[in-house]
Amino acid sequence: MIVITGAEGFIGSCLVARLNSEGYNDLILVDDFSDGERALNIVDKKYTAKVERKAFFKWLDENENLVQFVFHIGARTDTTETDEQIFKELNLDFSIQLWKACVSYGLPIVYASSAATYGNGDFGYDDDMALLEKLVPMNPYGRSKNDFDKWAIAQTESPYFWVGLKFFNVYGPNEYHKGRMASVVLHAFNQLQKTGKVNLFRSHRPDYKDGEQMRDFIYVKDLVDVCIYLMHHRKNSGIYNLGSGQARTFYDLVKSIFVALHKEPNIDFIDTPEDIRDKYQYFTEAKMQKLKNIGYNKAFTSIEDGVKDYVQQYLEPHKRW
């Protein structure tokens, strides 16, 4: 039996799909199941039970002997949310309680951290755990993730196997419900369908041209492949980056959407909204050697191939994975 928190969300539901494809159907889906649109992400998925987040620890106390692995993907992920208490409750306190339960019951856990912990990148994007104390995230979401990472490595009692994964810019199917927090690919696809063109944020720094801000974009199918690898690996605990390892421009990303739709690129530039302008990252690139060093050697999907698959197999037919 495998537990997945955040199972109805973007990454969580893709992990469920990936597990189902491997024949893992004895799954416990944990989430707040009150969002009707998100519920569509788990239609036709195979699982044993859905457990409400608020009832989960009682359920775990009663069923821990059946559980073999925990994927803790659930979190409040809105980078524009300013209520620190929300992040403390959902991202820090819940994670601490789950960690302690995994220690008590001898359960391995893989949990979602974030590249938002790196802030503006003053210390680079190196997943050396010795650097965690130096990092200065730029928003409450990033701080909550870094706070848990720091808490985790300070513990004298840990699950026998644990990994925190610093997700970089993830895109792919099952993110229809995410609104403003959805990937640039989804927003750009919707714009293109409505207007025939795509708006990208103008650069507000002299060292970057418009559209040449760079991020490490990772296709969600690659991300869940890593999760499956770690479920089988169960050694070399620690915190790892999870990106493609290759920064690419927003222009390249959006151009890939036009190519996937067999259209000529038509891209305009607009000012970055003032409420996020001073917190906007102009460059991220995951150092991926640490994950490679423990044996993960599968190549990551290029944005050209990832966007093509996402657009043609999911966005055009409006399907979910």
Contacts in CASP RR format, 6 or more apart in sequence:
PFRMAT RR
TARGET T0000
AUTHOR 0000-0000-0000
METHOD contacts of the structure
MODEL  1
MIVITGAEGFIGSCLVARLNSEGYNDLILVDDFSDGERALNIVDKKYTAK
VERKAFFKWLDENENLVQFVFHIGARTDTTETDEQIFKELNLDFSIQLWK
ACVSYGLPIVYASSAATYGNGDFGYDDDMALLEKLVPMNPYGRSKNDFDK
WAIAQTESPYFWVGLKFFNVYGPNEYHKGRMASVVLHAFNQLQKTGKVNL
FRSHRPDYKDGEQMRDFIYVKDLVDVCIYLMHHRKNSGIYNLGSGQARTF
YDLVKSIFVALHKEPNIDFIDTPEDIRDKYQYFTEAKMQKLKNIGYNKAF
TSIEDGVKDYVQQYLEPHKRW
1 26 0 8 1.000
1 27 0 8 1.000
1 28 0 8 1.000
1 48 0 8 1.000
1 63 0 8 1.000
1 66 0 8 1.000
1 67 0 8 1.000
1 68 0 8 1.000
2 19 0 8 1.000
2 24 0 8 1.000
2 26 0 8 1.000
2 27 0 8 1.000
2 28 0 8 1.000
2 67 0 8 1.000
2 68 0 8 1.000
2 69 0 8 1.000
2 70 0 8 1.000
2 71 0 8 1.000
2 231 0 8 1.000
3 27 0 8 1.000
3 28 0 8 1.000
3 30 0 8 1.000
3 60 0 8 1.000
3 67 0 8 1.000
3 69 0 8 1.000
3 70 0 8 1.000
3 71 0 8 1.000
4 12 0 8 1.000
4 15 0 8 1.000
4 16 0 8 1.000
4 19 0 8 1.000
4 27 0 8 1.000
4 28 0 8 1.000
4 29 0 8 1.000
4 30 0 8 1.000
4 71 0 8 1.000
4 73 0 8 1.000
5 30 0 8 1.000
5 31 0 8 1.000
5 53 0 8 1.000
5 56 0 8 1.000
5 70 0 8 1.000
5 71 0 8 1.000
5 72 0 8 1.000
5 73 0 8 1.000
5 74 0 8 1.000
5 98 0 8 1.000
6 12 0 8 1.000
6 29 0 8 1.000
6 30 0 8 1.000
6 31 0 8 1.000
6 53 0 8 1.000
6 73 0 8 1.000
6 74 0 8 1.000
6 75 0 8 1.000
7 13 0 8 1.000
7 15 0 8 1.000
7 16 0 8 1.000
7 27 0 8 1.000
7 29 0 8 1.000
7 30 0 8 1.000
7 31 0 8 1.000
7 42 0 8 1.000
7 47 0 8 1.000
7 50 0 8 1.000
7 73 0 8 1.000
8 29 0 8 1.000
8 31 0 8 1.000
8 33 0 8 1.000
8 35 0 8 1.000
8 38 0 8 1.000
8 39 0 8 1.000
8 41 0 8 1.000
8 42 0 8 1.000
9 31 0 8 1.000
9 38 0 8 1.000
9 41 0 8 1.000
9 73 0 8 1.000
9 74 0 8 1.000
9 174 0 8 1.000
9 177 0 8 1.000
10 41 0 8 1.000
10 170 0 8 1.000
10 172 0 8 1.000
10 174 0 8 1.000
10 175 0 8 1.000
10 177 0 8 1.000
10 178 0 8 1.000
10 220 0 8 1.000
11 73 0 8 1.000
11 112 0 8 1.000
11 167 0 8 1.000
11 170 0 8 1.000
11 220 0 8 1.000
11 223 0 8 1.000
11 224 0 8 1.000
12 71 0 8 1.000
12 73 0 8 1.000
12 74 0 8 1.000
12 174 0 8 1.000
13 41 0 8 1.000
13 42 0 8 1.000
13 45 0 8 1.000
13 174 0 8 1.000
13 320 0 8 1.000
13 321 0 8 1.000
14 172 0 8 1.000
14 173 0 8 1.000
14 174 0 8 1.000
14 220 0 8 1.000
14 221 0 8 1.000
14 223 0 8 1.000
14 224 0 8 1.000
14 321 0 8 1.000
15 71 0 8 1.000
15 73 0 8 1.000
15 224 0 8 1.000
15 227 0 8 1.000
16 27 0 8 1.000
16 29 0 8 1.000
16 42 0 8 1.000
16 45 0 8 1.000
16 47 0 8 1.000
17 45 0 8 1.000
17 174 0 8 1.000
17 224 0 8 1.000
17 321 0 8 1.000
18 221 0 8 1.000
18 224 0 8 1.000
18 225 0 8 1.000
18 227 0 8 1.000
18 228 0 8 1.000
19 25 0 8 1.000
19 27 0 8 1.000
19 228 0 8 1.000
20 27 0 8 1.000
20 45 0 8 1.000
20 46 0 8 1.000
22 228 0 8 1.000
25 46 0 8 1.000
25 47 0 8 1.000
25 48 0 8 1.000
26 47 0 8 1.000
26 48 0 8 1.000
27 45 0 8 1.000
27 46 0 8 1.000
27 47 0 8 1.000
27 48 0 8 1.000
28 47 0 8 1.000
28 48 0 8 1.000
28 49 0 8 1.000
28 50 0 8 1.000
28 51 0 8 1.000
28 59 0 8 1.000
28 63 0 8 1.000
28 67 0 8 1.000
29 42 0 8 1.000
29 45 0 8 1.000
29 47 0 8 1.000
29 49 0 8 1.000
29 50 0 8 1.000
29 51 0 8 1.000
30 50 0 8 1.000
30 51 0 8 1.000
30 52 0 8 1.000
30 53 0 8 1.000
30 56 0 8 1.000
30 74 0 8 1.000
31 38 0 8 1.000
31 50 0 8 1.000
31 52 0 8 1.000
31 53 0 8 1.000
31 74 0 8 1.000
32 52 0 8 1.000
32 53 0 8 1.000
32 54 0 8 1.000
33 39 0 8 1.000
33 50 0 8 1.000
33 52 0 8 1.000
35 177 0 8 1.000
37 176 0 8 1.000
37 177 0 8 1.000
38 177 0 8 1.000
40 176 0 8 1.000
40 320 0 8 1.000
41 174 0 8 1.000
41 177 0 8 1.000
41 320 0 8 1.000
43 320 0 8 1.000
51 59 0 8 1.000
53 94 0 8 1.000
57 97 0 8 1.000
57 98 0 8 1.000
57 101 0 8 1.000
60 67 0 8 1.000
60 101 0 8 1.000
60 105 0 8 1.000
61 101 0 8 1.000
64 101 0 8 1.000
64 104 0 8 1.000
64 105 0 8 1.000
64 107 0 8 1.000
65 105 0 8 1.000
67 105 0 8 1.000
67 107 0 8 1.000
68 107 0 8 1.000
69 107 0 8 1.000
69 108 0 8 1.000
69 109 0 8 1.000
69 110 0 8 1.000
69 231 0 8 1.000
70 98 0 8 1.000
70 102 0 8 1.000
70 107 0 8 1.000
70 108 0 8 1.000
70 109 0 8 1.000
70 110 0 8 1.000
71 109 0 8 1.000
71 110 0 8 1.000
71 111 0 8 1.000
71 227 0 8 1.000
71 231 0 8 1.000
72 95 0 8 1.000
72 98 0 8 1.000
72 109 0 8 1.000
72 110 0 8 1.000
72 111 0 8 1.000
72 112 0 8 1.000
73 111 0 8 1.000
73 112 0 8 1.000
74 90 0 8 1.000
74 112 0 8 1.000
75 90 0 8 1.000
75 91 0 8 1.000
75 112 0 8 1.000
75 144 0 8 1.000
75 145 0 8 1.000
76 86 0 8 1.000
76 87 0 8 1.000
76 90 0 8 1.000
76 91 0 8 1.000
76 141 0 8 1.000
76 144 0 8 1.000
77 114 0 8 1.000
77 141 0 8 1.000
77 181 0 8 1.000
78 141 0 8 1.000
78 180 0 8 1.000
78 181 0 8 1.000
79 116 0 8 1.000
79 139 0 8 1.000
79 141 0 8 1.000
79 142 0 8 1.000
79 181 0 8 1.000
79 276 0 8 1.000
79 279 0 8 1.000
80 139 0 8 1.000
80 180 0 8 1.000
80 275 0 8 1.000
80 276 0 8 1.000
81 87 0 8 1.000
81 140 0 8 1.000
81 141 0 8 1.000
82 140 0 8 1.000
83 140 0 8 1.000
84 140 0 8 1.000
84 143 0 8 1.000
87 140 0 8 1.000
87 141 0 8 1.000
87 143 0 8 1.000
87 144 0 8 1.000
88 144 0 8 1.000
91 141 0 8 1.000
91 144 0 8 1.000
91 145 0 8 1.000
91 148 0 8 1.000
92 144 0 8 1.000
92 147 0 8 1.000
92 148 0 8 1.000
92 151 0 8 1.000
95 111 0 8 1.000
95 148 0 8 1.000
96 148 0 8 1.000
96 151 0 8 1.000
98 109 0 8 1.000
98 111 0 8 1.000
99 109 0 8 1.000
99 152 0 8 1.000
99 155 0 8 1.000
99 158 0 8 1.000
99 159 0 8 1.000
99 162 0 8 1.000
101 107 0 8 1.000
102 108 0 8 1.000
102 109 0 8 1.000
102 159 0 8 1.000
102 162 0 8 1.000
103 157 0 8 1.000
103 158 0 8 1.000
103 159 0 8 1.000
106 159 0 8 1.000
106 160 0 8 1.000
107 159 0 8 1.000
108 159 0 8 1.000
108 160 0 8 1.000
108 161 0 8 1.000
108 162 0 8 1.000
108 231 0 8 1.000
108 234 0 8 1.000
109 159 0 8 1.000
109 161 0 8 1.000
109 162 0 8 1.000
109 163 0 8 1.000
110 162 0 8 1.000
110 163 0 8 1.000
110 164 0 8 1.000
110 165 0 8 1.000
110 227 0 8 1.000
110 230 0 8 1.000
110 231 0 8 1.000
111 148 0 8 1.000
111 162 0 8 1.000
111 163 0 8 1.000
111 164 0 8 1.000
111 165 0 8 1.000
112 164 0 8 1.000
112 165 0 8 1.000
112 167 0 8 1.000
113 145 0 8 1.000
113 146 0 8 1.000
113 148 0 8 1.000
113 149 0 8 1.000
113 164 0 8 1.000
113 165 0 8 1.000
113 166 0 8 1.000
113 167 0 8 1.000
113 239 0 8 1.000
114 141 0 8 1.000
114 142 0 8 1.000
114 145 0 8 1.000
114 166 0 8 1.000
114 167 0 8 1.000
115 125 0 8 1.000
115 166 0 8 1.000
115 167 0 8 1.000
115 168 0 8 1.000
115 169 0 8 1.000
115 216 0 8 1.000
115 241 0 8 1.000
115 243 0 8 1.000
115 284 0 8 1.000
115 286 0 8 1.000
116 137 0 8 1.000
116 138 0 8 1.000
116 139 0 8 1.000
116 141 0 8 1.000
116 142 0 8 1.000
116 145 0 8 1.000
117 132 0 8 1.000
117 135 0 8 1.000
117 137 0 8 1.000
117 142 0 8 1.000
117 145 0 8 1.000
117 146 0 8 1.000
117 149 0 8 1.000
117 166 0 8 1.000
118 124 0 8 1.000
118 125 0 8 1.000
118 135 0 8 1.000
118 137 0 8 1.000
118 166 0 8 1.000
118 284 0 8 1.000
119 135 0 8 1.000
119 136 0 8 1.000
119 137 0 8 1.000
119 138 0 8 1.000
119 142 0 8 1.000
119 281 0 8 1.000
120 136 0 8 1.000
120 138 0 8 1.000
120 281 0 8 1.000
121 281 0 8 1.000
121 283 0 8 1.000
121 284 0 8 1.000
122 136 0 8 1.000
123 131 0 8 1.000
123 134 0 8 1.000
123 135 0 8 1.000
125 216 0 8 1.000
125 241 0 8 1.000
125 284 0 8 1.000
125 285 0 8 1.000
125 286 0 8 1.000
125 287 0 8 1.000
126 287 0 8 1.000
127 166 0 8 1.000
127 239 0 8 1.000
127 240 0 8 1.000
127 241 0 8 1.000
127 286 0 8 1.000
127 287 0 8 1.000
127 290 0 8 1.000
128 290 0 8 1.000
129 149 0 8 1.000
129 153 0 8 1.000
129 238 0 8 1.000
129 239 0 8 1.000
132 146 0 8 1.000
132 149 0 8 1.000
132 150 0 8 1.000
132 153 0 8 1.000
132 239 0 8 1.000
133 150 0 8 1.000
135 146 0 8 1.000
137 143 0 8 1.000
137 145 0 8 1.000
137 146 0 8 1.000
138 279 0 8 1.000
138 281 0 8 1.000
139 279 0 8 1.000
149 164 0 8 1.000
149 239 0 8 1.000
152 158 0 8 1.000
152 162 0 8 1.000
152 164 0 8 1.000
152 239 0 8 1.000
153 238 0 8 1.000
153 239 0 8 1.000
158 237 0 8 1.000
159 237 0 8 1.000
161 234 0 8 1.000
161 235 0 8 1.000
161 237 0 8 1.000
162 237 0 8 1.000
162 238 0 8 1.000
163 230 0 8 1.000
163 237 0 8 1.000
163 238 0 8 1.000
163 239 0 8 1.000
163 240 0 8 1.000
164 238 0 8 1.000
164 239 0 8 1.000
164 240 0 8 1.000
165 223 0 8 1.000
165 226 0 8 1.000
165 227 0 8 1.000
165 239 0 8 1.000
165 240 0 8 1.000
165 241 0 8 1.000
165 242 0 8 1.000
166 239 0 8 1.000
166 240 0 8 1.000
166 241 0 8 1.000
166 242 0 8 1.000
166 286 0 8 1.000
167 218 0 8 1.000
167 223 0 8 1.000
167 242 0 8 1.000
167 243 0 8 1.000
168 215 0 8 1.000
168 216 0 8 1.000
168 217 0 8 1.000
168 218 0 8 1.000
168 241 0 8 1.000
168 242 0 8 1.000
168 243 0 8 1.000
168 244 0 8 1.000
168 245 0 8 1.000
168 284 0 8 1.000
168 286 0 8 1.000
169 183 0 8 1.000
169 184 0 8 1.000
169 215 0 8 1.000
169 216 0 8 1.000
169 217 0 8 1.000
169 218 0 8 1.000
169 243 0 8 1.000
169 284 0 8 1.000
170 183 0 8 1.000
170 217 0 8 1.000
170 218 0 8 1.000
170 219 0 8 1.000
170 220 0 8 1.000
170 223 0 8 1.000
171 183 0 8 1.000
171 184 0 8 1.000
171 185 0 8 1.000
171 186 0 8 1.000
171 217 0 8 1.000
171 218 0 8 1.000
171 219 0 8 1.000
171 220 0 8 1.000
171 307 0 8 1.000
171 310 0 8 1.000
172 183 0 8 1.000
172 185 0 8 1.000
172 186 0 8 1.000
172 219 0 8 1.000
172 220 0 8 1.000
172 221 0 8 1.000
172 306 0 8 1.000
172 310 0 8 1.000
172 314 0 8 1.000
172 321 0 8 1.000
173 220 0 8 1.000
173 310 0 8 1.000
173 313 0 8 1.000
173 314 0 8 1.000
173 319 0 8 1.000
173 320 0 8 1.000
173 321 0 8 1.000
174 220 0 8 1.000
174 320 0 8 1.000
174 321 0 8 1.000
175 182 0 8 1.000
175 183 0 8 1.000
175 186 0 8 1.000
176 182 0 8 1.000
176 186 0 8 1.000
176 320 0 8 1.000
178 186 0 8 1.000
184 250 0 8 1.000
184 253 0 8 1.000
184 254 0 8 1.000
185 253 0 8 1.000
185 257 0 8 1.000
185 307 0 8 1.000
185 310 0 8 1.000
185 311 0 8 1.000
185 315 0 8 1.000
186 315 0 8 1.000
188 198 0 8 1.000
188 200 0 8 1.000
188 253 0 8 1.000
188 254 0 8 1.000
188 257 0 8 1.000
189 257 0 8 1.000
189 311 0 8 1.000
189 315 0 8 1.000
191 197 0 8 1.000
191 198 0 8 1.000
191 199 0 8 1.000
192 198 0 8 1.000
192 257 0 8 1.000
192 258 0 8 1.000
192 261 0 8 1.000
192 263 0 8 1.000
192 266 0 8 1.000
196 263 0 8 1.000
196 266 0 8 1.000
197 266 0 8 1.000
197 267 0 8 1.000
197 268 0 8 1.000
198 254 0 8 1.000
198 257 0 8 1.000
198 258 0 8 1.000
198 266 0 8 1.000
198 267 0 8 1.000
198 268 0 8 1.000
199 267 0 8 1.000
199 268 0 8 1.000
199 269 0 8 1.000
199 270 0 8 1.000
200 210 0 8 1.000
200 211 0 8 1.000
200 250 0 8 1.000
200 251 0 8 1.000
200 254 0 8 1.000
200 267 0 8 1.000
200 268 0 8 1.000
200 269 0 8 1.000
200 270 0 8 1.000
201 211 0 8 1.000
201 213 0 8 1.000
201 250 0 8 1.000
201 269 0 8 1.000
201 270 0 8 1.000
201 271 0 8 1.000
201 272 0 8 1.000
201 280 0 8 1.000
202 210 0 8 1.000
202 211 0 8 1.000
202 269 0 8 1.000
202 270 0 8 1.000
202 271 0 8 1.000
202 272 0 8 1.000
203 209 0 8 1.000
203 210 0 8 1.000
203 211 0 8 1.000
203 212 0 8 1.000
203 213 0 8 1.000
203 282 0 8 1.000
204 271 0 8 1.000
204 272 0 8 1.000
204 277 0 8 1.000
204 280 0 8 1.000
205 282 0 8 1.000
208 282 0 8 1.000
210 269 0 8 1.000
211 249 0 8 1.000
211 250 0 8 1.000
211 251 0 8 1.000
211 267 0 8 1.000
211 269 0 8 1.000
212 249 0 8 1.000
212 250 0 8 1.000
212 251 0 8 1.000
213 249 0 8 1.000
213 250 0 8 1.000
213 280 0 8 1.000
213 281 0 8 1.000
213 282 0 8 1.000
213 283 0 8 1.000
214 247 0 8 1.000
214 248 0 8 1.000
214 249 0 8 1.000
214 250 0 8 1.000
214 282 0 8 1.000
214 283 0 8 1.000
214 284 0 8 1.000
214 285 0 8 1.000
215 247 0 8 1.000
215 248 0 8 1.000
215 250 0 8 1.000
215 281 0 8 1.000
215 283 0 8 1.000
215 284 0 8 1.000
216 243 0 8 1.000
216 244 0 8 1.000
216 245 0 8 1.000
216 246 0 8 1.000
216 247 0 8 1.000
216 248 0 8 1.000
216 284 0 8 1.000
216 285 0 8 1.000
216 286 0 8 1.000
217 244 0 8 1.000
217 248 0 8 1.000
217 253 0 8 1.000
217 303 0 8 1.000
218 242 0 8 1.000
218 243 0 8 1.000
218 244 0 8 1.000
218 286 0 8 1.000
218 300 0 8 1.000
219 244 0 8 1.000
219 300 0 8 1.000
219 301 0 8 1.000
219 303 0 8 1.000
219 306 0 8 1.000
219 309 0 8 1.000
219 310 0 8 1.000
221 301 0 8 1.000
221 306 0 8 1.000
221 309 0 8 1.000
222 243 0 8 1.000
222 244 0 8 1.000
222 298 0 8 1.000
222 300 0 8 1.000
222 301 0 8 1.000
223 242 0 8 1.000
223 243 0 8 1.000
225 298 0 8 1.000
226 242 0 8 1.000
226 291 0 8 1.000
226 296 0 8 1.000
229 296 0 8 1.000
229 298 0 8 1.000
233 294 0 8 1.000
233 295 0 8 1.000
235 294 0 8 1.000
236 294 0 8 1.000
240 290 0 8 1.000
240 291 0 8 1.000
241 286 0 8 1.000
241 287 0 8 1.000
241 288 0 8 1.000
241 290 0 8 1.000
241 291 0 8 1.000
242 286 0 8 1.000
242 291 0 8 1.000
243 286 0 8 1.000
243 288 0 8 1.000
243 300 0 8 1.000
244 286 0 8 1.000
244 288 0 8 1.000
244 300 0 8 1.000
244 301 0 8 1.000
244 303 0 8 1.000
245 285 0 8 1.000
245 286 0 8 1.000
245 287 0 8 1.000
245 288 0 8 1.000
245 300 0 8 1.000
246 285 0 8 1.000
246 300 0 8 1.000
247 283 0 8 1.000
247 284 0 8 1.000
247 285 0 8 1.000
248 303 0 8 1.000
251 267 0 8 1.000
252 303 0 8 1.000
253 303 0 8 1.000
253 307 0 8 1.000
254 265 0 8 1.000
254 267 0 8 1.000
255 265 0 8 1.000
255 267 0 8 1.000
256 303 0 8 1.000
256 304 0 8 1.000
256 306 0 8 1.000
256 307 0 8 1.000
256 308 0 8 1.000
257 307 0 8 1.000
257 311 0 8 1.000
258 264 0 8 1.000
258 265 0 8 1.000
258 266 0 8 1.000
259 304 0 8 1.000
259 308 0 8 1.000
260 307 0 8 1.000
260 308 0 8 1.000
260 311 0 8 1.000
260 312 0 8 1.000
261 311 0 8 1.000
261 316 0 8 1.000
272 280 0 8 1.000
301 309 0 8 1.000
313 319 0 8 1.000
314 320 0 8 1.000
314 321 0 8 1.000
END
